[in-house]
């Protein structure tokens, strides 16, 4: 699902912004070997799996994985198949030509996918196949503890999954600027999204980094050039967004947190004057703390100028 610009509001506030999923709305996005999400995820799982696949001591993800697999098979039956046969769990991603049968990998292609999956610890092969079959990253939120005990996150946005695992939901958001509303609502949010209803939220920012993966230990994003013109700044800016949804885990007070990251050039993302005005007004209302947290202090004025010009363009 494309980013919903209705989520861009002014004045800008760091807040939960949850809304119920519309009837029939899907939560997962199938991908294939040529998709940029697949390419970046496969690279992460080959080179840095310990930074993407992390679990707290003693946590058992079987119920969450079962719910996620069932949901994927129901939502995208041609893209994900899941069954339990004579006590053996079998999952397959037909578009990738790979399956996991009782933790054993079988692939009918000569790509690197099979080798990457087999190199992982056995318990992580099914989550890894799920991660490569869909654009979304996944984490488990446990309402009974308020913690995030398990993550399969290849494409984080300036945070390290290995530093967040096992921490309380409020602690996970502690570094976020102007986070009072998020922190105060954390326990309520955990109970809400692990209930029977399905929820979504959208977050967004501007960045110089085009890649989907923004793990802080592997980023070397250059500073905004101080002498660049308004048009030059716009040309090197990317609109990064996330659609976050929650898949309840029945009878477990848990939810699978699905995160779909997108990154587009600013010029491509701002497709209408209305979108330009929305983004302008939201950016103009960001506090100094939020601007600093998002690395936008030195680009804000030039981005505002460009967005204002784009918003003032005559309708075609």
N, C-alpha and C positions, 0 to 999 in steps of 0.2 A: 504494500500500500504506500502511495506517495505521501510525502510530508503534507500535513494539513495546516495551511497557513492561518486557519482560524485559531490555532494555538499561539500565534504571535500577538501579544496584547501589550498595551501601554496604559498606565505605567508598568514597566517591567518589574516583575517580582520573582524571586526564587521561591517557588511554591509547588505543592504536589501536582496540581492541575489534572487530577484524575477525572476521567469520564467513562461511563459505561460503554462497552462496545456495542455498536449498532448491530441489529439482528442480521445474521448472515455474514458479518465481517470476518475475514480470516486473520489469523495471528502469525502464520508462518509463510515464508517466501521461498519456494523451491529455486535452487540454482544448479548449474551444471559446470563442467570442467572449464568452459571458456569464460565464466563469469568472474569479475574482479574480486568478489567476495571469496569465491573458491580459491583463486590463485593466492591471495594474501593469506587466507587461513591455512592452506596446505603448506605454505612456506613457514608459517609459525609452528605448526605441528611437527614439521621436519626438523627445525633448528632450535626452537625454544618451547617444547611442550610443557616443561615444568613451570613456565610463566603463564600458561593458558589453562591448564587442567589441574585444578587444586581442590583439595578436600580437607575439612577439619578432621582431627583425630577422632575416630570412633563413629563418624557419621555414615549412615547407610543410605545411599541414594536410590535404592531399588524402586521404592514407591513413586518417587518423582520421575524417574526414567520411564517407568511403566506408563504413567499418566501422559508424559510427553510423547512417547511412541504411539500410544492409542490416539492421542489428539492429532498427531501428524498423519497417521494412516486414515483417520476419518476425514480430515480436511483435504488431504492431497493423496488419494489412494493410488494414483498412477505414479507418484513420486516416492512414496514410502510405504513399505509393506511390513507387517508385524504380526507374528503369531506365536502361540505356545503349542508345541507339538510334542506329546509324550514327555512333558516336563522340560523340554528344551526350548529356549527362547531363540527365535530366528527373526532377524531384522534385515531388510534389504533396501537399497537405494537403487532402483533400476536405471535411473539416468546416469549413475556413476558406475554401474556394472559391478557393484560390490555388495557383500552381505557380511553380517556377523552372526555366526551360529554358535551359541554357547561359548562366546568369547573368542572363537576361532574365525579368522578372516578368510574370505574367499572372493577373489576378483577375477572377472573375465576380460580384463584389459591388460595391456602391457605398460600402463602408466606407472608413475611413482606412487600412486595412491595406496596400493596394496602394501608396498614396502614401508610406507610411513605408518600405516595403521598397525602392521605387525611389530614395528619397533616400539610401540607404546606398551605400557603395562596392560595386562589383559583386561583389567576392570575399566580402562579408559577407551577401549576400542569402540564400543557402542556409542558413548557420548561423542567421540571424535567423528564417527560416521554421521551422526545426526548433525554435528556442526558443519560438516562439509556438504550435506544434502540440502541445508537451508541457510539463508543469509543471516539468520539470527544467531546471536550468542545466547548462552543460557546460564542462569544461576538459580539456586534454590533459596527461597526465603522461608524461614521457619518461624511462625507466629508464636509458638510456645516459648521460645527463647528470644525472639526478636533479632536473631542472628542470620547471617548468610554463610551457611556451612559448606557450600559446594559451588564451584564455578567452572564452566567451560567457556571461557571468554578469550577469543583470539584477537578481537578488534576493540580494545578498550580506548576510552577517550581521556588521555592524560592521567590514567590511574593504573596501578599494578594489581592484577587479581591476587597475586600471591601475598600482597600486603593487606588485602581486605577479607580474606577467608577467615571465618570464625568470629568476625567482629559483629557487634550490634549494628542494626540498621542505622541508628542515629550516629554511631561512631564512623560508619562508612561515609556519611555525608558531612562529617565534622570539618573537613578542609574547605568546603564550599562557602564562598562569600555570601553574606546576608542570608544565612541558612536558618534563621530562627524559626520560620514557619515549617520548614522541613523537619527540624529537630523536634519541635513540639508535637508534630503530628505523626512521628515515626511509629509509635506503638499502635495508634489507631489505624494507620495505613497498613501495617503488617496484618492486623486482624481483618481489615476490609478486603485486601487483595487475596487473602487465603480463604475467603468465604466462597459461596457458590457462584457469585456473579463474576463476569469477566470485565476487566478494566484495561484502559490504555492511557498513555500520556505521551507528550512530545516535548523534546528539548532541542535547542539549536544554538549555534554560535557562528562567528566568523573566524577563519583561521588562514594561515599561509600554508598549511600542510595539506597536500592533496590525498595522501594515503589514508586508507581506512584505519589501519592500525596505528594507534598513538600511545604505545606503551612508553612511559617516561624514561625508561632505561635505554631506549633505542631511538630517541628523537634528537635531532639536531636542526630544529627549525630556525632559520635565520630571523633576525630582528626585522621589523618593518623598516624599510628604507626611509630615512628622514627627509631626503631630498626628492622623493618620488612625487609626481603630480597626482591629482585626484584620479585621473584615468589610469595612470600606471598602478596605483594602489588597487583600484577595482580589478585590474587585469590579473593581479597575483593573489586575489582573495578567493577563498573557497567558503561555501555555505555548508556547514556540517550539521547534520540533524540525526536525531534518534527517535524512532518509534518504540516505545516500551509497552509491552503487554504482559498480562499475568494469567497463567494457566493453572487453575486450582488442582491440588492433589487431594483426591477424595479421602476423607476420614483421617487426614494426617496433620491438619492445621499448617499446611505448607502450600506454596505456589511455586511454579517454575516461572522465573522472570526472563522473558524473551526480549532481546535488545537488537533492533535492526538499525545499523549505522549506514548513513549515506553521506557522500561528499561530492558536491558539484561546484563548478566555478560560479562565482557570484553573478557574473553576467548571464549565465545560463539559468540560474535559479530564479532571478528576478525577472519573471516572464511578463509581468503586467505592471502598470502604474500603481494599481491597488496594493500589490505585494510590496512594491518599493516604498509606498507610504507607510504600510504596517511596520516594515523593518526599520524605517527611519525613525518612527515615533518610539518604537521599543528601544532602539539603541540610544536615542536621545535621552531616555528616562533612566538608563542604567546608572547605578551609583558608582562612585569612584572605586569602591571595594570590588564590585562585580567586574568593572572594566579591568582592574589590575589582575584579578583572578583569571580572567579570560584572555589576558594578554592583549587587550584592545586599547589601552590608554593612548598609545602613540599613533594609532590609526583611526581613532574614533572620528575626529573632525573631518578628515578627508573622506571617510566612508559616508558620513552624514551628507557631505556636499554631493557626492555621487548619487546617493539614494534620493536626495531632494531633486536633483536634476532629472533623474529617471522618473520620479513621481509626477513631475511637471510636464512630461512629454505629451503631446496631443495624441488622442486616441487614433489608431489606424483606421 
